[in-house]
Amino acid sequence: MVRNSCDKDSDGKTKNTHFSEMLALAKKRGIISEAVVMDAWYSSLDNLKSIRSHGWVWVTTLRKNRIVNHNKQLNKLDISEKGTPIHLRGYGWVTVFKFTAKNHSNKQR
């Protein structure tokens, strides 16, 4: 049986630890990134801060129930077509955008 190198059972590391290590390795190898693009599954506060520590920007989806602007859920805000600045608790100010997918479901980015 071959084990996945990102398998917590085999190395004891979480997905977020692997994510941070991959960022550090990319930086060490001299990769110049315009942006780190990821799924909401990786949008933890620690991961966002890790990306920022490398001097990179990020693009991700945020879960609709994410608490922003000190006490509001993201999905309760009116998001402008041109983007809306919001405050992510523990991180700082970012701009979010809303788009409508082909199936007409609204997503926050």
Backbone bond lengths (Angstrom), bond angles and torsions (degrees), N, CA, C in turn:
res aa  C-N    CA-C-N  psi(-1)  N-CA   C-N-CA  omega(-1)  CA-C   N-CA-C  phi
1 M - - - 1.447 - - 1.520 108.67 -
2 V 1.332 116.41 130.12 1.469 121.70 177.59 1.511 108.72 -95.04
3 R 1.306 115.95 131.79 1.458 120.82 -179.48 1.511 110.38 -95.93
4 N 1.312 116.32 140.97 1.458 123.24 174.52 1.528 108.49 -69.08
5 S 1.332 117.13 135.33 1.468 120.17 -178.72 1.529 111.80 -68.40
6 C 1.331 117.91 -13.03 1.457 121.89 177.18 1.524 110.83 -105.19
7 D 1.294 116.69 30.62 1.452 122.83 -177.40 1.519 109.08 -96.89
8 K 1.329 116.67 112.90 1.462 121.24 -177.51 1.520 112.10 -56.57
9 D 1.351 116.67 -32.68 1.464 119.97 179.43 1.523 111.67 -65.83
10 S 1.342 117.18 -29.45 1.465 118.85 -176.92 1.523 113.38 -91.77
11 D 1.324 118.27 -30.41 1.470 118.29 -177.06 1.528 113.67 -124.63
12 G 1.325 118.53 -4.60 1.461 121.52 177.28 1.511 115.03 75.20
13 K 1.337 117.34 5.24 1.463 120.53 -177.22 1.529 110.54 -97.91
14 T 1.323 114.83 145.38 1.462 120.32 176.91 1.525 110.11 -82.89
15 K 1.325 115.90 168.16 1.469 120.36 176.19 1.519 109.97 -60.46
16 N 1.315 117.59 -34.61 1.458 120.61 -179.47 1.527 111.74 -71.76
17 T 1.328 117.09 -34.86 1.465 120.23 175.27 1.516 109.94 -65.13
18 H 1.330 116.87 -44.65 1.465 120.58 176.77 1.527 110.74 -60.27
19 F 1.318 116.87 -42.53 1.459 122.05 -179.99 1.530 110.17 -58.90
20 S 1.312 116.30 -49.27 1.466 121.33 -179.91 1.525 111.45 -62.14
21 E 1.330 116.94 -40.96 1.466 120.55 178.55 1.528 111.59 -65.79
22 M 1.331 117.11 -37.82 1.472 120.13 177.59 1.525 111.08 -65.11
23 L 1.330 116.98 -39.20 1.462 120.31 177.21 1.530 110.76 -62.55
24 A 1.332 115.79 -45.83 1.463 120.55 -179.64 1.529 110.75 -62.23
25 L 1.321 117.47 -40.62 1.461 121.29 178.96 1.536 110.84 -66.01
26 A 1.319 116.48 -41.23 1.468 120.19 177.89 1.526 109.95 -61.22
27 K 1.321 117.00 -43.67 1.471 121.43 179.21 1.535 109.88 -63.35
28 K 1.334 117.00 -44.85 1.466 122.09 -179.63 1.528 111.06 -61.03
29 R 1.324 116.58 -36.03 1.468 121.16 179.93 1.526 112.81 -79.55
30 G 1.330 116.20 -1.02 1.454 120.09 175.47 1.519 115.31 84.36
31 I 1.310 116.13 16.92 1.457 118.85 178.28 1.515 109.20 -67.80
32 I 1.306 115.16 129.72 1.462 121.29 177.76 1.523 106.65 -103.68
33 S 1.306 115.84 116.35 1.451 121.33 -174.26 1.516 111.11 -106.94
34 E 1.336 116.57 134.00 1.458 119.49 170.93 1.522 109.53 -79.12
35 A 1.323 116.39 -34.06 1.460 121.09 177.36 1.525 109.04 -164.14
36 V 1.306 115.22 149.86 1.456 121.49 171.95 1.532 105.66 -98.68
37 V 1.317 115.73 118.80 1.466 121.43 -178.20 1.520 108.31 -107.09
38 M 1.332 115.83 130.49 1.461 119.10 -175.09 1.515 111.06 -150.97
39 D 1.302 114.71 164.82 1.454 123.67 176.28 1.532 108.94 -76.83
40 A 1.317 116.56 158.76 1.467 121.76 178.25 1.529 112.06 -56.83
41 W 1.340 116.15 -24.84 1.459 120.46 179.98 1.526 111.46 -58.86
42 Y 1.330 117.24 -25.43 1.467 122.48 -179.01 1.527 112.84 -102.93
43 S 1.322 118.61 8.73 1.465 120.54 -173.35 1.522 113.88 -89.04
44 S 1.314 116.27 31.47 1.471 119.37 176.90 1.527 109.31 -66.19
45 L 1.295 115.40 157.11 1.460 121.40 179.47 1.533 111.40 -56.85
46 D 1.328 117.35 -43.65 1.465 120.57 -179.87 1.526 111.19 -62.37
47 N 1.333 117.39 -40.40 1.462 119.96 179.35 1.523 111.63 -66.56
48 L 1.326 116.84 -41.78 1.466 119.81 178.84 1.533 110.32 -62.74
49 K 1.315 116.12 -41.32 1.471 120.04 177.89 1.527 111.51 -66.93
50 S 1.323 116.98 -36.08 1.461 120.70 178.21 1.526 110.62 -63.11
51 I 1.316 116.88 -43.79 1.468 120.92 177.83 1.523 109.73 -60.78
52 R 1.327 116.42 -46.82 1.469 121.02 -180.00 1.534 111.13 -61.56
53 S 1.330 117.69 -35.63 1.472 120.46 -178.82 1.529 111.98 -64.12
54 H 1.320 116.85 -23.33 1.468 121.36 177.16 1.530 111.91 -88.48
55 G 1.332 115.95 -0.36 1.458 120.10 179.52 1.524 112.95 81.05
56 W 1.326 116.70 17.92 1.458 121.84 -178.24 1.530 110.02 -104.18
57 V 1.306 116.32 161.45 1.457 122.36 173.06 1.521 108.08 -104.54
58 W 1.309 116.74 165.87 1.456 121.07 -177.88 1.514 110.78 -133.12
59 V 1.332 114.34 155.67 1.463 123.13 174.43 1.521 106.17 -133.96
60 T 1.314 116.48 126.66 1.457 120.78 -179.60 1.512 109.88 -156.95
61 T 1.288 116.11 168.49 1.456 120.47 167.31 1.518 107.16 -89.18
62 L 1.302 115.67 149.73 1.459 121.14 175.05 1.519 107.62 -114.96
63 R 1.281 116.35 141.75 1.456 119.82 179.32 1.541 109.41 -62.73
64 K 1.315 115.49 143.44 1.459 119.92 -174.26 1.522 113.12 -63.76
65 N 1.328 118.15 -22.45 1.464 120.55 -179.87 1.534 112.82 -94.26
66 R 1.329 117.14 7.78 1.474 120.79 178.81 1.522 109.22 -59.44
67 I 1.316 117.01 133.84 1.461 121.61 -179.92 1.526 108.81 -82.08
68 V 1.341 115.12 124.78 1.465 122.14 -179.02 1.523 108.47 -133.30
69 N 1.331 114.86 168.37 1.467 120.45 178.59 1.524 112.11 49.04
70 H 1.298 115.15 39.03 1.467 126.37 172.88 1.522 115.37 77.41
71 N 1.347 120.21 -26.30 1.468 117.43 -178.71 1.531 114.47 -162.82
72 K 1.320 117.97 16.17 1.465 119.91 -177.15 1.521 110.94 -116.30
73 Q 1.316 115.77 148.53 1.456 119.35 173.49 1.524 108.29 -79.68
74 L 1.317 115.02 142.14 1.467 120.91 -177.59 1.524 111.90 -54.07
75 N 1.323 117.74 -41.04 1.462 120.08 -176.88 1.523 113.92 -71.19
76 K 1.319 118.08 -6.36 1.464 121.67 178.20 1.529 112.30 -92.31
77 L 1.335 117.49 -3.99 1.470 121.56 -177.91 1.515 111.19 -93.70
78 D 1.329 115.87 150.12 1.462 121.10 170.71 1.523 106.95 -85.80
79 I 1.317 116.11 117.34 1.459 121.36 -178.13 1.527 108.37 -101.84
80 S 1.318 116.19 124.46 1.459 122.10 179.95 1.524 110.83 -69.55
81 E 1.330 116.83 152.04 1.465 120.92 175.33 1.520 111.46 -60.80
82 K 1.331 117.25 -26.51 1.464 121.86 -179.00 1.521 112.16 -92.18
83 G 1.327 116.67 1.66 1.455 120.74 -179.56 1.513 111.48 102.03
84 T 1.309 115.89 151.91 1.459 122.08 -178.60 1.523 109.07 -133.87
85 P 1.342 117.10 125.57 1.468 119.04 174.99 1.530 109.85 -68.76
86 I 1.317 115.36 135.41 1.464 121.36 175.83 1.520 108.44 -135.02
87 H 1.299 115.84 161.25 1.454 121.22 177.41 1.517 109.45 -105.74
88 L 1.340 116.84 118.42 1.462 121.75 174.95 1.522 108.31 -88.75
89 R 1.311 115.82 122.38 1.461 120.65 -179.23 1.524 110.39 -55.55
90 G 1.316 116.86 128.34 1.457 122.10 177.69 1.519 114.14 82.60
91 Y 1.327 117.56 -2.48 1.470 120.62 -177.71 1.524 112.17 -123.18
92 G 1.321 116.63 -55.99 1.454 121.47 -177.95 1.521 111.07 132.69
93 W 1.320 115.35 -159.37 1.457 121.54 -174.96 1.526 111.43 -85.61
94 V 1.331 114.91 135.80 1.462 123.31 174.50 1.527 107.31 -139.39
95 T 1.306 116.39 165.41 1.462 120.68 175.76 1.517 108.59 -109.15
96 V 1.331 116.23 130.85 1.462 120.96 177.80 1.521 109.41 -110.40
97 F 1.320 114.42 152.09 1.450 122.16 178.72 1.517 108.35 -127.46
98 K 1.307 115.81 152.14 1.456 121.32 177.47 1.524 107.64 -118.21
99 F 1.305 115.84 137.40 1.458 118.95 175.47 1.513 108.71 -136.33
100 T 1.315 115.14 157.39 1.452 120.68 177.21 1.513 108.27 -107.69
101 A 1.311 115.58 121.00 1.462 121.49 -179.91 1.529 109.74 -72.40
102 K 1.313 116.67 166.49 1.464 121.47 -179.16 1.520 112.62 -56.25
103 N 1.323 116.41 -30.07 1.472 118.88 178.71 1.530 111.24 -86.11
104 H 1.350 115.94 10.02 1.465 125.35 174.94 1.526 114.19 71.09
105 S 1.316 117.90 14.91 1.454 118.56 175.55 1.524 107.87 -86.02
106 N 1.301 116.10 138.51 1.469 121.43 179.83 1.503 110.52 -82.37
107 K 1.316 116.36 136.60 1.465 122.64 177.41 1.524 108.09 -128.17
108 Q 1.321 115.88 145.03 1.466 122.04 174.95 1.512 107.91 -99.78
109 R 1.322 118.54 137.04 1.468 121.78 176.11 1.497 108.98 -131.78
